């Protein structure tokens, strides 16, 4: 999985590309943890437009990110999921936990 991070003001967008699965989670955990600790960031926007598929490990990673972000006063937004990823998020009721744009 490819990861690109861009910050504009207090919003950091994390662009993910490829399979969001257990293998990708270990690489992402370090990136997410460092971003959560940055005081100038208030919104973490996870751009899912280039994610081919997402598995249960990735869903768990997003829940952990949400929990740790909220503890630091940050919001997590899931943006631009393709149809397949959108259906998985819908099935997992993530619309009740996250803002999905």
LUMVEXKOL-657011 format. One record per atom (N, C-alpha, C, O): atom name; z, x, y. Coordinates in nm, 2 decimals. Each point is the difference from the previous one (the first is absolute). Layout:
# LUMVEXKOL-657011
PT atom     zz     xx     yy
PT   CA      Z      X      Y
...
//
This chain:
# LUMVEXKOL-657011
PT atom     zz     xx     yy
PT    N   0.00   0.08  -0.12
PT   CA   0.00  -0.08   0.12
PT    C   0.00   0.09   0.12
PT    O   0.07   0.10   0.01
PT    N  -0.15  -0.14   0.09
PT   CA  -0.01   0.07   0.13
PT    C   0.09  -0.07   0.09
PT    O   0.01  -0.12   0.00
PT    N   0.06   0.20   0.09
PT   CA   0.09  -0.06   0.10
PT    C  -0.03   0.06   0.13
PT    O  -0.01   0.12   0.02
PT    N   0.00  -0.20   0.08
PT   CA  -0.02   0.04   0.14
PT    C   0.10  -0.07   0.09
PT    O   0.02  -0.12  -0.02
PT    N   0.04   0.19   0.11
PT   CA   0.11  -0.06   0.08
PT    C  -0.04   0.02   0.15
PT    O  -0.04   0.11   0.04
PT    N   0.04  -0.22   0.03
PT   CA  -0.03   0.01   0.15
PT    C   0.11  -0.08   0.07
PT    O   0.04  -0.11  -0.04
PT    N   0.01   0.17   0.15
PT   CA   0.10  -0.06   0.08
PT    C  -0.05  -0.03   0.14
PT    O  -0.07   0.09   0.06
PT    N   0.09  -0.21  -0.01
PT   CA  -0.04  -0.04   0.13
PT    C   0.13  -0.07   0.06
PT    O   0.03  -0.11  -0.03
PT    N   0.03   0.18   0.12
PT   CA   0.13  -0.05   0.06
PT    C   0.10  -0.01  -0.11
PT    O   0.03   0.09  -0.07
PT    N   0.03  -0.21   0.05
PT   CA   0.10  -0.02  -0.09
PT    C  -0.05  -0.06  -0.14
PT    O   0.08  -0.03  -0.09
PT    N  -0.21   0.02   0.08
PT   CA  -0.06  -0.05  -0.13
PT    C  -0.06   0.12  -0.07
PT    O  -0.09   0.07   0.05
PT    N   0.13  -0.06  -0.18
PT   CA  -0.07   0.10  -0.08
PT    C  -0.08  -0.08  -0.11
PT    O   0.06  -0.08  -0.07
PT    N  -0.18   0.12   0.06
PT   CA  -0.09  -0.07  -0.10
PT    C  -0.02   0.10  -0.11
PT    O  -0.04   0.12   0.02
PT    N   0.06  -0.16  -0.15
PT   CA  -0.02   0.08  -0.12
PT    C  -0.12  -0.06  -0.07
PT    O   0.01  -0.11  -0.05
PT    N  -0.12   0.19   0.05
PT   CA  -0.12  -0.04  -0.07
PT    C   0.00   0.05  -0.14
PT    O   0.01   0.12  -0.02
PT    N  -0.02  -0.21  -0.07
PT   CA   0.00   0.03  -0.14
PT    C  -0.14  -0.02  -0.06
PT    O  -0.07  -0.10   0.04
PT    N   0.03   0.19  -0.13
PT   CA  -0.14  -0.02  -0.05
PT    C   0.01   0.04  -0.15
PT    O   0.04   0.11  -0.04
PT    N  -0.08  -0.21  -0.05
PT   CA  -0.01   0.03  -0.14
PT    C   0.09  -0.09  -0.08
PT    O   0.03  -0.11   0.04
PT    N   0.02   0.16  -0.15
PT   CA   0.09  -0.08  -0.09
PT    C   0.14   0.02   0.05
PT    O   0.05   0.11   0.01
PT    N   0.02  -0.22   0.02
PT   CA   0.14   0.01   0.04
PT    C   0.08  -0.04  -0.13
PT    O   0.03  -0.11  -0.03
PT    N   0.01   0.22  -0.04
PT   CA   0.06  -0.01  -0.13
PT    C   0.12   0.09  -0.01
PT    O   0.04   0.07   0.10
PT    N   0.02  -0.06  -0.22
PT   CA   0.12   0.09  -0.02
PT    C  -0.03   0.14   0.04
PT    O   0.09   0.07   0.06
PT    N  -0.21  -0.02  -0.09
PT   CA  -0.03   0.14   0.04
PT    C   0.00   0.02   0.15
PT    O   0.05   0.10   0.05
PT    N  -0.10  -0.19   0.02
PT   CA  -0.01   0.01   0.15
PT    C   0.14  -0.02   0.06
PT    O   0.03   0.06   0.10
PT    N   0.06  -0.13  -0.17
PT   CA   0.13  -0.03   0.06
PT    C   0.08   0.13   0.02
PT    O   0.07   0.01   0.11
PT    N  -0.07   0.08  -0.20
PT   CA   0.07   0.13   0.02
PT    C  -0.04   0.08   0.12
PT    O   0.08   0.06   0.07
PT    N  -0.21  -0.06  -0.04
PT   CA  -0.06   0.06   0.12
PT    C   0.04  -0.07   0.13
PT    O   0.03   0.06   0.10
PT    N  -0.03  -0.19  -0.11
PT   CA   0.03  -0.08   0.12
PT    C   0.14  -0.01   0.04
PT    O   0.04  -0.01   0.11
PT    N   0.05   0.03  -0.21
PT   CA   0.14  -0.02   0.03
PT    C   0.05   0.10   0.10
PT    O   0.07  -0.03   0.09
PT    N  -0.12   0.16  -0.10
PT   CA   0.04   0.10   0.10
PT    C  -0.05  -0.04   0.14
PT    O   0.07   0.02   0.10
PT    N  -0.20  -0.06  -0.09
PT   CA  -0.06  -0.04   0.12
PT    C   0.08  -0.12   0.07
PT    O   0.03   0.01   0.12
PT    N   0.00  -0.11  -0.20
PT   CA   0.07  -0.12   0.05
PT    C   0.14   0.04   0.05
PT    O   0.04  -0.05   0.10
PT    N   0.03   0.13  -0.18
PT   CA   0.14   0.04   0.03
PT    C   0.00   0.07   0.14
PT    O   0.09  -0.03   0.08
PT    N  -0.18   0.12  -0.06
PT   CA   0.00   0.07   0.13
PT    C  -0.04  -0.09   0.12
PT    O   0.06   0.02   0.10
PT    N  -0.14  -0.11  -0.12
PT   CA  -0.04  -0.10   0.10
PT    C   0.12  -0.09   0.04
PT    O   0.02  -0.03   0.11
PT    N   0.05  -0.01  -0.21
PT   CA   0.11  -0.09   0.02
PT    C   0.11   0.06   0.08
PT    O   0.07  -0.06   0.08
PT    N  -0.06   0.19  -0.09
PT   CA   0.10   0.08   0.07
PT    C  -0.03   0.02   0.15
PT    O   0.09   0.04   0.08
PT    N  -0.22  -0.05  -0.04
PT   CA  -0.04   0.02   0.14
PT    C   0.04  -0.11   0.09
PT    O  -0.04  -0.11  -0.02
PT    N   0.13   0.14   0.12
PT   CA   0.05  -0.10   0.08
PT    C  -0.10  -0.07   0.10
PT    O   0.02  -0.11   0.04
PT    N  -0.13   0.18  -0.01
PT   CA  -0.09  -0.06   0.10
PT    C  -0.10  -0.10  -0.07
PT    O  -0.07  -0.06   0.07
PT    N   0.08   0.05  -0.20
PT   CA  -0.09  -0.10  -0.07
PT    C   0.08  -0.13  -0.02
PT    O   0.11   0.01  -0.05
PT    N  -0.17  -0.12   0.09
PT   CA   0.07  -0.13  -0.03
PT    C  -0.08  -0.09  -0.10
PT    O   0.06  -0.09  -0.06
PT    N  -0.19   0.12   0.04
PT   CA  -0.08  -0.08  -0.09
PT    C  -0.08   0.10  -0.09
PT    O  -0.06   0.09   0.05
PT    N   0.07  -0.11  -0.18
PT   CA  -0.08   0.07  -0.10
PT    C  -0.11  -0.10  -0.05
PT    O   0.04  -0.10  -0.06
PT    N  -0.16   0.13   0.10
PT   CA  -0.11  -0.09  -0.04
PT    C  -0.07   0.07  -0.12
PT    O  -0.06   0.11   0.01
PT    N   0.07  -0.17  -0.13
PT   CA  -0.06   0.05  -0.12
PT    C  -0.14  -0.06  -0.01
PT    O  -0.01  -0.12  -0.04
PT    N  -0.09   0.19   0.07
PT   CA  -0.14  -0.05   0.00
PT    C  -0.05   0.01  -0.15
PT    O  -0.02   0.11  -0.05
PT    N  -0.01  -0.22  -0.01
PT   CA  -0.04  -0.01  -0.14
PT    C  -0.15  -0.03  -0.02
PT    O  -0.04  -0.03  -0.11
PT    N  -0.04   0.04   0.22
PT   CA  -0.14  -0.04  -0.01
PT    C  -0.08   0.08  -0.10
PT    O  -0.10  -0.05  -0.05
PT    N   0.14   0.18   0.03
PT   CA  -0.07   0.08  -0.10
PT    C   0.07   0.02  -0.13
PT    O  -0.04   0.09  -0.08
PT    N   0.14  -0.17   0.05
PT   CA   0.07   0.00  -0.12
PT    C  -0.07  -0.08  -0.11
PT    O  -0.03  -0.12   0.03
PT    N  -0.01   0.18  -0.14
PT   CA  -0.08  -0.06  -0.10
PT    C   0.09  -0.10  -0.08
PT    O  -0.04  -0.11  -0.03
PT    N   0.16   0.15  -0.01
PT   CA   0.09  -0.08  -0.08
PT    C   0.14   0.05   0.03
PT    O   0.02   0.11   0.04
PT    N   0.07  -0.20  -0.07
PT   CA   0.15   0.03   0.02
PT    C   0.07  -0.05  -0.12
PT    O  -0.02  -0.11  -0.05
PT    N   0.11   0.20   0.00
PT   CA   0.08  -0.04  -0.12
PT    C   0.15  -0.03   0.03
PT    O   0.04   0.01   0.12
PT    N   0.04  -0.04  -0.22
PT   CA   0.14  -0.03   0.02
PT    C   0.08   0.11   0.06
PT    O   0.09  -0.02   0.07
PT    N  -0.13   0.15  -0.10
PT   CA   0.07   0.11   0.05
PT    C  -0.02   0.01   0.15
PT    O   0.10   0.02   0.08
PT    N  -0.22  -0.05  -0.03
PT   CA  -0.03   0.00   0.14
PT    C   0.07  -0.11   0.07
PT    O   0.05   0.01   0.11
PT    N  -0.04  -0.13  -0.17
PT   CA   0.07  -0.11   0.06
PT    C   0.14   0.03   0.02
PT    O   0.06  -0.03   0.10
PT    N   0.00   0.10  -0.21
PT   CA   0.14   0.04   0.01
PT    C   0.02   0.11   0.12
PT    O   0.10  -0.01   0.07
PT    N  -0.20   0.09  -0.06
PT   CA   0.01   0.10   0.11
PT    C  -0.01  -0.06   0.14
PT    O   0.08   0.04   0.09
PT    N  -0.16  -0.15  -0.08
PT   CA   0.00  -0.07   0.13
PT    C   0.13  -0.07   0.03
PT    O   0.04  -0.01   0.11
PT    N   0.02  -0.05  -0.22
PT   CA   0.13  -0.06   0.02
PT    C   0.11   0.10   0.04
PT    O   0.08  -0.03   0.09
PT    N  -0.08   0.15  -0.15
PT   CA   0.09   0.10   0.04
PT    C  -0.02   0.05   0.14
PT    O   0.09   0.02   0.08
PT    N  -0.22  -0.01  -0.04
PT   CA  -0.03   0.04   0.14
PT    C   0.05  -0.10   0.10
PT    O   0.05   0.03   0.10
PT    N  -0.07  -0.16  -0.14
PT   CA   0.05  -0.11   0.09
PT    C   0.15   0.01   0.02
PT    O   0.05  -0.02   0.11
PT    N   0.02   0.04  -0.22
PT   CA   0.14   0.00   0.00
PT    C   0.05   0.12   0.09
PT    O   0.09  -0.02   0.08
PT    N  -0.14   0.13  -0.10
PT   CA   0.04   0.12   0.07
PT    C  -0.04  -0.01   0.15
PT    O   0.07   0.05   0.09
PT    N  -0.19  -0.11  -0.07
PT   CA  -0.05  -0.01   0.14
PT    C   0.09  -0.10   0.08
PT    O   0.04   0.03   0.11
PT    N  -0.01  -0.14  -0.17
PT   CA   0.09  -0.10   0.06
PT    C   0.14   0.06   0.04
PT    O   0.05  -0.04   0.10
PT    N   0.00   0.12  -0.19
PT   CA   0.13   0.06   0.02
PT    C  -0.01   0.09   0.13
PT    O   0.11   0.03   0.06
PT    N  -0.23   0.02  -0.03
PT   CA  -0.01   0.09   0.12
PT    C  -0.06  -0.08   0.12
PT    O  -0.04   0.05   0.10
PT    N   0.03  -0.19  -0.11
PT   CA  -0.05  -0.08   0.10
PT    C  -0.15   0.00   0.02
PT    O  -0.05  -0.03   0.11
PT    N  -0.02   0.06  -0.21
PT   CA  -0.15   0.00   0.00
PT    C  -0.06  -0.12  -0.08
PT    O   0.06  -0.05  -0.09
PT    N  -0.18   0.01   0.13
PT   CA  -0.07  -0.10  -0.08
PT    C  -0.11   0.06  -0.08
PT    O  -0.06   0.11   0.05
PT    N   0.03  -0.17  -0.16
PT   CA  -0.12   0.05  -0.08
PT    C  -0.10  -0.12  -0.01
PT    O   0.04  -0.11  -0.03
PT    N  -0.16   0.15   0.07
PT   CA  -0.11  -0.10   0.00
PT    C  -0.10   0.05  -0.11
PT    O  -0.03   0.12   0.00
PT    N  -0.02  -0.21  -0.08
PT   CA  -0.11   0.03  -0.09
PT    C  -0.13  -0.06   0.06
PT    O  -0.01  -0.12   0.02
PT    N  -0.08   0.20   0.01
PT   CA  -0.12  -0.04   0.07
PT    C  -0.13   0.02  -0.08
PT    O  -0.02   0.09  -0.08
PT    N  -0.07  -0.18   0.10
PT   CA  -0.14   0.00  -0.05
PT    C  -0.02   0.02  -0.15
PT    O  -0.08   0.08  -0.05
PT    N   0.17  -0.15  -0.03
PT   CA  -0.03   0.01  -0.15
PT    C  -0.13  -0.06  -0.03
PT    O  -0.04  -0.11   0.05
PT    N  -0.03   0.17  -0.15
PT   CA  -0.12  -0.06  -0.05
PT    C   0.03  -0.12  -0.08
PT    O   0.12  -0.03  -0.02
PT    N  -0.21  -0.04  -0.03
PT   CA   0.02  -0.13  -0.08
PT    C   0.09   0.03  -0.12
PT    O   0.10  -0.08  -0.02
PT    N  -0.13   0.18  -0.06
PT   CA   0.08   0.03  -0.12
PT    C   0.14   0.03   0.03
PT    O   0.09  -0.06  -0.06
PT    N  -0.07   0.15   0.16
PT   CA   0.14   0.04   0.04
PT    C   0.07  -0.12   0.06
PT    O   0.12  -0.02  -0.02
PT    N  -0.19  -0.06   0.10
PT   CA   0.06  -0.12   0.06
PT    C   0.05  -0.10  -0.10
PT    O   0.11  -0.05   0.01
PT    N  -0.19   0.04  -0.12
PT   CA   0.05  -0.09  -0.11
PT    C   0.12   0.05  -0.07
PT    O   0.09  -0.08  -0.03
PT    N  -0.08   0.21   0.01
PT   CA   0.12   0.06  -0.06
PT    C   0.12  -0.02   0.09
PT    O   0.11  -0.04  -0.05
PT    N  -0.13   0.06   0.18
PT   CA   0.11  -0.02   0.09
PT    C   0.05  -0.14   0.01
PT    O   0.12  -0.03   0.00
PT    N  -0.22  -0.06  -0.01
PT   CA   0.03  -0.15   0.00
PT    C   0.08  -0.04  -0.13
PT    O   0.10  -0.07   0.01
PT    N  -0.15   0.12  -0.12
PT   CA   0.07  -0.03  -0.13
PT    C   0.14   0.05   0.00
PT    O   0.09  -0.06  -0.05
PT    N  -0.06   0.18   0.11
PT   CA   0.13   0.06   0.01
PT    C   0.09  -0.06   0.11
PT    O   0.11   0.05   0.02
PT    N  -0.17  -0.15   0.05
PT   CA   0.07  -0.06   0.11
PT    C   0.04   0.09   0.12
PT    O   0.10  -0.01   0.06
PT    N  -0.18   0.11  -0.04
PT   CA   0.03   0.10   0.10
PT    C  -0.02  -0.06   0.14
PT    O   0.05   0.06   0.10
PT    N  -0.12  -0.17  -0.09
PT   CA  -0.01  -0.06   0.13
PT    C   0.13  -0.05   0.06
PT    O   0.01  -0.03   0.12
PT    N   0.09   0.01  -0.21
PT   CA   0.13  -0.05   0.04
PT    C   0.08   0.12   0.05
PT    O   0.10  -0.02   0.07
PT    N  -0.13   0.14  -0.11
PT   CA   0.07   0.12   0.03
PT    C  -0.06   0.09   0.11
PT    O   0.07   0.07   0.07
PT    N  -0.20  -0.07  -0.06
PT   CA  -0.07   0.08   0.09
PT    C  -0.09  -0.08   0.09
PT    O  -0.04  -0.11  -0.03
PT    N   0.01   0.16   0.15
PT   CA  -0.11  -0.05   0.08
PT    C  -0.13   0.06  -0.06
PT    O  -0.01   0.12  -0.01
PT    N  -0.08  -0.21  -0.03
PT   CA  -0.13   0.05  -0.05
PT    C  -0.11  -0.05   0.09
PT    O  -0.02  -0.12   0.03
PT    N  -0.05   0.22   0.02
PT   CA  -0.11  -0.04   0.10
PT    C  -0.14   0.04  -0.06
PT    O  -0.10  -0.02   0.06
//
